[in-house]
Amino acid sequence: MTSSATTVEQYLAELPPDRREAIAAVRAVILANLDPAYQENMAYGMIGYSVPHTIYPAGYHCNPKDPLPFAGLASQKNNMTVYLMSLYLQVDGSDTAWFESEWAKSGKKLDKGKSCIRFKKLTDLDLNVLGQAIKRVSAKQYIQYYEARLATAQKPKQ
């Protein structure tokens, strides 16, 4: 379910109270751990966190008019989702391995896709690990991940 909200406040106001509370709590963790170089915005019908054009003028390769997406937070039909693009983009996979190892220590079940963590209620998440995952990737480092991934994707196969 994508939203047509144009502000984060509007997005939150549209949510049912239980989801609003959960999304707001996850948002607070993200904002508390986010490199100040990132910006919060609405993107793709959800709350987004991105590298602005002032820092990365090239923008997102899929649509250079868009800033480079780093993370997202969404209320969807069957669950809520946190998107952590750094887990998907890092070429050597060490951030993903770290994340999965730290999450396992929490004893909570990890419902993870390539770049997302799905949850039905706030207690499904390890907010400490989520916060650490956000904090450990600065905008500068994320740009390096992104460019390295683009370089490997664009190499001709031999």
C-alpha positions, -999 to +999 in steps of 0.1 A: +000+000+000+017+032-011+005+065+002-001+097-016+010+117+015+034+145+007+048+148+043+059+124+069+034+139+094+006+134+068+017+098+063+017+090+100-017+107+104-032+083+078-022+052+097-044+033+121-033+040+157-014+007+163+006+011+131+012+048+137+027+040+171+049+013+157+061+033+126+067+064+148+088+043+172+109+028+144+112+063+128+125+077+162+152+050+162+162+057+126+164+095+133+184+090+165+210+070+146+210+086+111+240+104+098+230+141+095+240+140+058+209+119+050+175+136+046+141+123+056+115+126+029+085+109+013+096+086-015+079+057-033+047+062-011+066+057+022+089+075+046+123+076+030+159+084+040+182+094+012+215+110+002+204+144-011+215+158-045+236+184-026+259+156-015+254+132-044+244+152-075+241+121-097+211+109-078+196+075-081+206+057-113+170+044-119+158+081-119+186+107-115+159+132-105+155+112-072+180+114-044+199+082-036+177+061-014+193+047+018+164+034+039+126+034+039+098+028+064+064+017+052+030+004+064+019-022+038-011-044+035+002-074+054+030-060+075+052-030+082+086-029+066+120-013+071+141-011+040+179-010+046+195-007+012+230-009+027+223-046+034+216-052-002+242-030-018+274-039+000+294-060-025+312-082+001+281-088+022+298-081+055+271-057+067+244-083+060+264-110+079+269-086+108+232-077+109+220-113+108+245-123+135+235-095+158+198-101+152+202-138+160+216-128+194+183-111+202+163-143+199+138-126+176+127-142+144+141-123+114+116-118+085+140-105+059+141-099+022+171-088+002+169-053+016+139-053+040+129-064+074+092-071+077+073-069+110+037-071+122+042-055+156+069-034+172+080-062+195+090-083+165+120-059+160+153-056+177+154-018+178+189-018+191+203-038+162+182-017+138+197+015+152+232+001+150+226-009+113+215+027+105+244+043+125+272+021+110+267+034+074+275+071+069+263+088+037+299+089+024+303+051+030+269+044+015+279+062-017+310+040-019+288+009-015+264+022-042+291+030-067+309-003-061+276-021-067+270-002-099+305-009-111+300-047-106+266-046-122+279-027-153+309-050-160+305-070-192+304-107-187+333-126-202 
